[in-house]
Amino acid sequence: MFKQKSRLALTLALAFSSHAFATIDEALAVQASHDVGASYARVLPLEGGSNFRDLGGYFTADGQQVKKGLLFRSAAMSSLTPKDQAYLAGFDFATVVDLRTNEERDLFPDSWVQGTDIQYYAYDYSFKSMMGDMSKLASYNLEESYAGLAYSIKPQLKAYFEFALQGKAPMVVHCSAGSDRTGITSALMLDVLGVPRAQIYQDYVLTTEYRNPKNELGNVDLQAESANNDFAKIMLHFTKGQQSDVVKPLFTESGYPLLALVFQRIEKDYGSVQHFLQQEVGLTPEAITKLKSLYLQQG
């Protein structure tokens, strides 16, 4: 297996140079030469993909626009076909940030990165540490757990924003379904860039439309793997009696996007998303200005 860079020396007080712009400009030139930008509106046309889509195109409150072809999000990518991989090569990806636990990566590795010069990042942590007591799944409170989910992925958020600040794009961030950890990470990026909250929620719930659970699971026998893998075990628990291609809506019982719970918790604890990112992720106001210079353009 390709080497996983699980713990980085994360320093967000970076000495920025024009190299970041050059890297991004070079990647966009590669995309133009392969004409991949014209091949999709938002979600990439992948045979083995699930929820692999571009954050570009959204407008900020001040009329700027997120650049297309640089910031992507996805579900698990272990089912990508050779045709998919050839297509993705036309994007000149620089970075993959894998938000998943050790157990998830063991079952569904990002093997398409192997043999490429793409920077791959994954943080070592167990599924049990994220879920808590696995014997209490019957009483699992989704809404309560969801509200604090951003706090459980702070190391990954640090890495994601550092790569973005270094101009290591195009980059794709993903987890297993591309909905929760990935949805939160992508939402924080869009919020930092100045995209209105209503648009962020709209992007978040698109996951229900763009997921393909069959591609996320591939040919893995969850029943057999559940004896030694906690992720396989919980997948069996939550999908028991359901069709494998059913995607649950990302709303609370009262009809709000689950993502709203995350923002409410952050704003209650820190006053604002930017204060949370500054205190817990190290994202300074200067760094936010840099992100906007890299990933926004005039609309």
Secondary structure, 3 states (H helix, E strand, C coil): CCCCECCCCCCCCCCCCCHHHHHHHHHHHHHHHHCHHHHCCCECCCCCCCCCEECCCCECCCCEEECCCCEEEECCCCCCCHHHHHHHHCCCCCEEEECCCHHHHHHCCCHHHCCCCCEEEECCCCHHHHHCCHHHHHHCCHHHHHHCHHHHHHHHHHHHHHHHHCCCCCEEEECCCCCCHHHHHHHHHHHHHCCCHHHHHHHHHCHHHHCCHHHHHCCCCHHHHCCCCHHHHHHHHHHCCCCCCCCCCCECCCCCEHHHHHHHHHHHHHCCHHHHHHHHHCCCHHHHHHHHHHHEEEC
